[in-house]
Amino acid sequence: AIVFEGCPADDTVAEPYMIQTAIHKGPMLRHIDARMITNPRYQRFVLRAAAEAGLSVQTSVREGGGTDGGPVHQLDVPCVVAGVPCRHVHAGTAICALEDVRTAAEVAVAVVERLTPEVVAGF
């Protein structure tokens, strides 16, 4: 599964070395959050597919928060979360970059194009 989410962009007040998710840098693929640990083999596959396709992505480890990937991965379904960086993510509306939304979709296409039964069996 690929779960699409809005995720908090932390590139406004954090020191540059602390920024895990920035607008205009592509979707964020979480390794860990409060609700799931991403399947590492699937995560590496997705990151490699994005790199081969020339797509920018970001990775992070979050201590808090959770995504809809949490319940999905509990079903024993390999799952990654492609989070589009957003400002005001928990407000009634959020602000994001259209290019990050497009890149998230392009990452999904790159992944699906590379999936075979053998690849899936390796997750």
Backbone bond lengths (Angstrom), bond angles and torsions (degrees), N, CA, C in turn:
res aa  C-N    CA-C-N  psi(-1)  N-CA   C-N-CA  omega(-1)  CA-C   N-CA-C  phi
1 A - - - 1.452 - - 1.526 109.56 -
2 I 1.304 114.88 148.17 1.461 122.26 169.38 1.526 105.43 -120.99
3 V 1.315 116.52 119.06 1.459 122.07 179.60 1.523 107.79 -101.44
4 F 1.322 116.57 127.02 1.462 121.61 177.46 1.515 108.94 -98.31
5 E 1.308 116.59 132.13 1.462 122.72 -176.51 1.528 109.02 -140.54
6 G 1.304 115.52 163.78 1.454 121.44 161.69 1.517 106.33 -94.17
7 C 1.301 117.48 138.03 1.470 120.04 179.45 1.530 108.82 -128.74
8 P 1.314 117.20 154.36 1.460 119.60 -177.66 1.530 111.88 -67.57
9 A 1.308 115.77 126.59 1.461 120.64 171.53 1.525 107.01 -80.48
10 D 1.317 116.41 126.46 1.467 119.55 -177.70 1.523 111.58 -112.88
11 D 1.331 115.32 34.45 1.466 119.85 -175.88 1.527 113.99 -102.41
12 T 1.327 116.99 19.53 1.463 118.17 -178.42 1.525 113.36 -101.80
13 V 1.312 117.76 -43.14 1.464 119.81 -174.64 1.526 113.17 -120.10
14 A 1.308 117.79 -5.86 1.466 120.56 -177.74 1.527 110.28 -83.24
15 E 1.316 115.06 153.60 1.461 120.41 171.35 1.530 107.88 -63.81
16 P 1.319 117.97 145.72 1.472 120.17 -176.38 1.534 114.15 -51.34
17 Y 1.310 118.45 -37.63 1.462 120.04 -178.09 1.532 112.46 -70.76
18 M 1.331 117.74 -14.85 1.460 121.44 -178.89 1.532 113.38 -96.07
19 I 1.312 117.29 -8.72 1.464 120.92 -175.60 1.527 109.89 -72.88
20 Q 1.327 115.45 121.14 1.460 120.98 175.30 1.523 111.58 -102.45
21 T 1.319 116.70 -26.56 1.457 120.61 -175.05 1.520 109.92 -139.42
22 A 1.316 115.75 119.19 1.462 121.20 -178.94 1.523 109.81 -126.91
23 I 1.305 115.82 144.33 1.462 121.28 174.28 1.531 108.43 -67.00
24 H 1.313 115.92 144.34 1.467 125.35 -179.07 1.528 113.11 74.97
25 K 1.328 117.68 18.07 1.472 120.84 179.35 1.523 111.62 -119.94
26 G 1.329 117.94 9.06 1.455 121.38 179.72 1.512 112.37 93.91
27 P 1.328 116.49 173.15 1.461 120.19 -179.06 1.528 111.50 -69.11
28 M 1.324 114.45 154.68 1.458 121.08 177.40 1.527 108.30 -97.08
29 L 1.327 115.81 130.43 1.461 122.08 175.16 1.522 107.64 -109.29
30 R 1.322 115.69 108.33 1.469 120.92 -176.05 1.517 111.07 -76.71
31 H 1.306 116.01 135.55 1.462 120.69 171.06 1.528 109.48 -81.53
32 I 1.338 115.77 -41.87 1.464 122.06 -175.78 1.521 108.51 -146.76
33 D 1.324 116.26 143.60 1.462 121.26 164.99 1.528 107.26 -143.49
34 A 1.289 117.82 -170.44 1.463 120.77 -174.66 1.527 113.09 -69.33
35 R 1.329 118.19 -14.42 1.460 120.59 -175.97 1.518 114.43 -114.89
36 M 1.330 118.23 -10.85 1.459 117.87 -178.74 1.518 111.89 -158.27
37 I 1.314 113.95 156.55 1.453 122.49 166.49 1.522 104.79 -114.22
38 T 1.311 116.20 119.41 1.460 120.70 -176.84 1.521 109.99 -64.61
39 N 1.319 116.43 141.00 1.454 121.73 175.25 1.533 107.81 -58.24
40 P 1.331 118.42 114.34 1.465 119.88 -172.16 1.527 113.81 -64.77
41 R 1.327 117.92 -33.82 1.471 119.28 179.31 1.532 110.22 -68.12
42 Y 1.327 116.03 -41.41 1.466 119.51 178.80 1.538 110.11 -67.58
43 Q 1.317 116.85 -41.28 1.468 120.39 179.11 1.534 110.51 -59.76
44 R 1.330 116.82 -46.20 1.480 120.02 178.46 1.520 110.76 -61.21
45 F 1.338 116.84 -40.14 1.454 121.06 178.49 1.528 110.79 -61.21
46 V 1.329 116.84 -45.88 1.468 121.38 -179.96 1.528 110.58 -64.54
47 L 1.313 117.30 -44.55 1.468 120.51 179.25 1.533 110.95 -62.40
48 R 1.320 116.68 -40.06 1.469 120.61 178.23 1.529 110.61 -66.96
49 A 1.342 117.57 -41.88 1.467 121.14 178.39 1.523 110.59 -61.12
50 A 1.328 116.51 -42.83 1.475 120.39 178.68 1.525 110.30 -62.99
51 A 1.322 116.81 -44.51 1.473 120.28 -179.94 1.523 110.64 -62.96
52 E 1.324 117.44 -44.48 1.473 120.92 179.46 1.521 111.50 -62.01
53 A 1.336 116.90 -32.30 1.465 121.68 179.46 1.530 112.15 -86.03
54 G 1.339 117.37 -2.60 1.460 121.18 179.77 1.516 113.59 72.72
55 L 1.326 116.64 30.65 1.465 121.19 -177.15 1.520 110.94 -102.73
56 S 1.314 116.30 137.56 1.468 121.71 178.54 1.515 109.90 -81.58
57 V 1.331 115.55 129.41 1.455 122.24 173.34 1.519 108.40 -136.12
58 Q 1.321 115.16 163.63 1.462 122.24 177.59 1.522 107.28 -124.65
59 T 1.308 116.69 153.29 1.461 120.04 174.78 1.516 108.79 -122.79
60 S 1.327 115.14 157.68 1.451 118.45 179.35 1.520 110.24 -155.41
61 V 1.302 113.38 164.26 1.458 123.41 169.78 1.517 104.93 -126.43
62 R 1.322 116.99 119.63 1.455 121.35 -177.26 1.523 109.94 -110.60
63 E 1.321 116.54 131.39 1.465 120.93 177.87 1.518 111.32 -76.29
64 G 1.307 117.06 -34.36 1.450 121.16 -178.48 1.511 110.22 -117.86
65 G 1.292 114.37 -171.70 1.456 120.14 177.54 1.515 111.34 71.27
66 G 1.273 114.41 169.20 1.449 120.41 178.56 1.508 109.01 -160.05
67 T 1.298 115.96 163.88 1.452 121.33 -178.72 1.515 109.24 -128.85
68 D 1.313 116.19 175.19 1.459 120.69 176.22 1.527 111.19 -70.34
69 G 1.325 117.43 -7.41 1.457 119.97 172.98 1.513 112.03 -66.11
70 G 1.331 118.12 -24.67 1.463 121.83 -179.63 1.515 112.82 -55.59
71 P 1.334 118.42 -58.47 1.464 118.14 179.40 1.527 113.02 -67.51
72 V 1.327 117.58 -30.48 1.465 119.74 -179.37 1.525 110.14 -65.37
73 H 1.317 117.47 -46.70 1.466 118.61 -176.89 1.531 111.83 -69.08
74 Q 1.332 118.20 -21.29 1.459 120.49 176.32 1.527 112.16 -71.22
75 L 1.326 117.40 -13.89 1.460 122.04 176.42 1.531 111.00 -86.38
76 D 1.323 116.75 7.73 1.461 123.27 -177.66 1.524 111.46 67.66
77 V 1.323 116.20 32.76 1.454 122.58 176.87 1.520 107.27 -104.79
78 P 1.339 118.56 121.37 1.460 118.55 174.57 1.534 108.92 -56.18
79 C 1.318 115.86 133.35 1.462 120.30 -170.45 1.522 110.70 -143.77
80 V 1.312 115.90 137.35 1.459 121.48 167.61 1.518 107.58 -124.82
81 V 1.316 115.58 155.94 1.457 121.14 179.17 1.522 108.00 -116.40
82 A 1.332 115.41 122.21 1.460 121.96 175.12 1.524 106.49 -102.06
83 G 1.329 115.83 101.10 1.447 121.12 -177.73 1.518 111.46 -96.23
84 V 1.316 116.53 124.33 1.462 121.18 176.05 1.524 107.83 -83.20
85 P 1.333 118.10 121.00 1.471 120.46 -179.19 1.532 111.64 -61.07
86 C 1.327 115.47 130.82 1.467 121.59 -176.90 1.524 111.18 -134.92
87 R 1.294 115.73 148.24 1.450 121.88 166.96 1.527 107.54 -92.49
88 H 1.314 117.76 142.62 1.466 123.49 178.58 1.529 111.17 60.12
89 V 1.338 116.56 43.14 1.460 121.70 -171.73 1.526 113.49 -61.22
90 H 1.316 119.01 -29.06 1.462 120.23 -178.79 1.528 112.67 -100.50
91 A 1.304 117.60 11.57 1.463 122.10 175.90 1.534 109.02 -87.73
92 G 1.295 116.19 -179.94 1.459 120.08 178.95 1.512 113.29 -65.58
93 T 1.317 116.17 -27.57 1.464 121.44 175.43 1.522 107.41 -135.94
94 A 1.299 116.23 156.00 1.461 121.28 178.97 1.521 108.52 -130.83
95 I 1.309 115.69 160.08 1.459 122.15 179.54 1.516 107.71 -116.40
96 C 1.329 115.93 128.64 1.459 120.06 177.35 1.525 108.48 -142.73
97 A 1.308 115.32 172.73 1.465 120.59 178.79 1.529 108.57 -95.31
98 L 1.313 116.25 129.00 1.460 121.09 179.18 1.527 110.50 -56.53
99 E 1.312 117.89 -35.75 1.468 120.18 179.46 1.528 111.14 -62.42
100 D 1.339 118.80 -33.53 1.465 120.89 177.40 1.529 111.11 -69.87
101 V 1.334 117.45 -36.17 1.464 121.31 176.38 1.531 109.08 -64.36
102 R 1.318 115.90 -46.95 1.470 120.15 179.51 1.521 111.38 -61.81
103 T 1.327 116.49 -42.32 1.464 119.63 -179.56 1.517 110.64 -64.19
104 A 1.323 118.27 -39.01 1.471 120.69 177.09 1.527 110.19 -58.87
105 A 1.330 117.03 -43.41 1.468 120.71 178.07 1.527 110.81 -65.66
106 E 1.333 116.85 -40.14 1.464 120.64 179.61 1.527 111.53 -66.32
107 V 1.328 117.49 -34.50 1.466 120.51 175.59 1.528 109.10 -63.11
108 A 1.329 117.19 -44.21 1.462 120.54 178.90 1.526 111.01 -59.88
109 V 1.315 117.12 -42.60 1.472 120.95 178.37 1.530 110.14 -62.98
110 A 1.332 116.96 -44.26 1.468 120.59 178.98 1.521 110.89 -60.52
111 V 1.318 117.40 -39.03 1.465 121.62 179.28 1.523 109.84 -66.19
112 V 1.333 117.10 -50.72 1.464 121.06 -176.87 1.528 110.89 -61.76
113 E 1.326 117.42 -37.98 1.470 120.62 179.14 1.529 112.33 -62.79
114 R 1.323 117.33 -25.32 1.465 121.50 -176.10 1.536 113.11 -99.73
115 L 1.320 117.36 -5.40 1.459 120.18 -178.06 1.522 111.43 -75.74
116 T 1.296 115.80 133.90 1.454 123.21 171.75 1.533 106.11 -133.74
117 P 1.336 117.31 163.46 1.480 117.63 175.91 1.530 112.73 -56.36
118 E 1.316 117.07 -35.66 1.472 120.03 178.98 1.520 112.05 -66.78
119 V 1.322 116.24 -41.16 1.468 120.10 177.76 1.517 110.11 -62.57
120 V 1.323 117.06 -47.69 1.461 121.27 -178.87 1.527 110.36 -60.79
121 A 1.318 117.93 -39.98 1.469 121.28 179.77 1.527 111.22 -62.58
122 G 1.344 117.18 -24.54 1.458 121.12 -179.93 1.514 114.36 -79.67
123 F 1.320 117.60 -8.73 1.467 120.33 178.94 1.503 109.13 -80.86
